[in-house]
Amino acid sequence: MELSRLTEKGQMTIPIRIRKKIGLKTGDVLDLRIEGDHIIMRKIRPKADPYLTCVEESLSEWYSAEDEEAWDGL
């Protein structure tokens, strides 16, 4: 069992063991649903659009940790 504490803003950290097991990364989208008194969370795996995949690969030169840091908070 993994535990996580809810913050005042309703945020929580997903433990690293769980993130690694299902391959969660920053920016991934999660589907949340309620079943009884349980919250079910699953990673959304978008269908690959060949055009968008090509565009994304061509823009990778503009995506880096430094870029994310520079734009953080804007």
C-alpha positions in Angstrom: 0.0 0.0 0.0 1.2 3.5 -0.9 0.1 6.6 1.1 -0.1 10.2 0.1 -1.3 13.2 2.0 -3.8 15.8 0.5 -2.7 19.4 0.7 -4.9 22.4 1.5 -5.3 23.0 -2.2 -6.5 19.4 -2.8 -3.2 18.3 -4.3 -1.3 15.1 -3.7 1.9 13.5 -4.8 1.7 10.2 -6.5 4.5 8.0 -5.0 7.4 7.4 -7.3 7.0 3.6 -7.3 3.5 4.0 -8.8 4.6 6.7 -11.3 7.4 4.5 -12.5 5.2 1.4 -12.7 2.7 3.0 -15.1 5.2 5.4 -16.8 3.7 8.7 -15.5 5.5 11.8 -16.6 5.0 15.5 -16.1 2.1 16.7 -18.3 0.4 13.3 -18.5 -3.4 13.4 -18.3 -5.2 11.2 -15.7 -8.8 10.0 -15.8 -10.4 10.1 -12.3 -13.7 8.4 -11.5 -15.5 7.4 -8.4 -16.7 3.9 -7.7 -18.4 3.7 -4.3 -16.0 5.2 -1.8 -13.0 4.6 -4.1 -11.2 7.0 -6.5 -10.1 5.2 -9.6 -7.2 6.9 -11.5 -5.8 5.9 -14.8 -3.4 7.3 -17.3 -4.9 8.5 -20.6 -3.0 7.2 -23.5 -3.9 9.4 -26.5 -4.1 7.9 -29.9 -1.0 8.7 -32.0 -1.8 11.1 -34.8 1.0 10.7 -37.4 0.9 14.4 -38.3 1.1 15.5 -34.7 3.8 13.0 -33.9 5.9 14.4 -36.8 5.3 18.0 -35.6 6.1 17.1 -32.0 9.4 15.5 -33.1 10.4 18.6 -35.1 9.7 20.9 -32.1 11.8 18.9 -29.6 14.7 21.3 -30.0 12.6 23.9 -28.2 11.8 21.7 -25.3 14.2 21.3 -22.4 14.4 21.5 -18.7 15.9 25.0 -19.1 12.9 26.0 -21.2 10.5 24.7 -18.6 12.3 26.5 -15.8 12.3 29.8 -17.8 8.6 29.6 -18.5 7.6 28.3 -15.0 5.1 30.6 -13.3 4.2 32.7 -16.4 
